[in-house]
Amino acid sequence: AQSVTQLDSQVPVFEEAPVELRCNYSSSVSVYLFWYVQYPNQGLQLLLKYLSGSTLVESINGFEAEFNKSQTSFHLRKPSVHISDTAEYFCAVSEAPKTSYDKVIFGPGTSLSVIP
Amino acid sequence: DTGVSQDPRHKITKRGQNVTFRCDPISEHNRLYWYRQTLGQGPEFLTYFQNEAQLEKSRLLSDRFSAERPKGSFSTLEIQRTEQGDSAMYLCASSIEDRITEAFFGQGTRLTVV
């Protein structure tokens, strides 16, 4: 069975500073990895995903995450955050190659607060 | 709005009452999922449908919970004899079967049982 750990429950960071949200997973099989974002009073949105190929994946709004198989990590980074990045971020894992959604396991989430 | 919509957005109910939530998926999506999210936790899978067929149910879905998708379009989630532990955000998501890694989530229904 897969599991996801997000060690930081809250991360405050000043505007325009860099940020890293940590995610580690455990699995006995190959995995797909995801980051979801949940803005206040909104639903979950897929931010980026790793399925195969390049271990560095990017989102359209400047976030990137790198799959590190040896360290079983998928940390999310952004070089310069904006106020609008304030949200809850969830790391998620599922079994590859079959990504049946019922097998997607979410982490507990990290609350990112960007301080003006 | 062509996204996933859920109704109501908020529901407060007394313990022991029955509640029903509705989810309208994106129209061309044949898969529909229900998740539950409690405070400080990530979403937990409850059940999912492919068209009108309920393909899998989590052990979290006790016999007080029932979900339907009668015509393969909207879905309902009913909780009978609500308990305080049922208080949570109930999320619905939908996807096209072969693009299951890109499910879209609704805004959720927040249930408070008093």
Interface residues (C-beta under 8 A of the other chain):
Chain A: V4 S9 Y32 F34 Y36 N41 Q42 G43 L44 Q45 L46 K49 L51 F90 A92 S94 T99 S100 Y101 D102 V104 F106 G107 P108 G109
Chain B: G3 V4 R31 Y33 G40 Q41 G42 P43 E44 F45 Y48 L55 E56 S58 L91 A93 S95 I100 T101 E102 A103 F104 F105 G106 Q107 G108
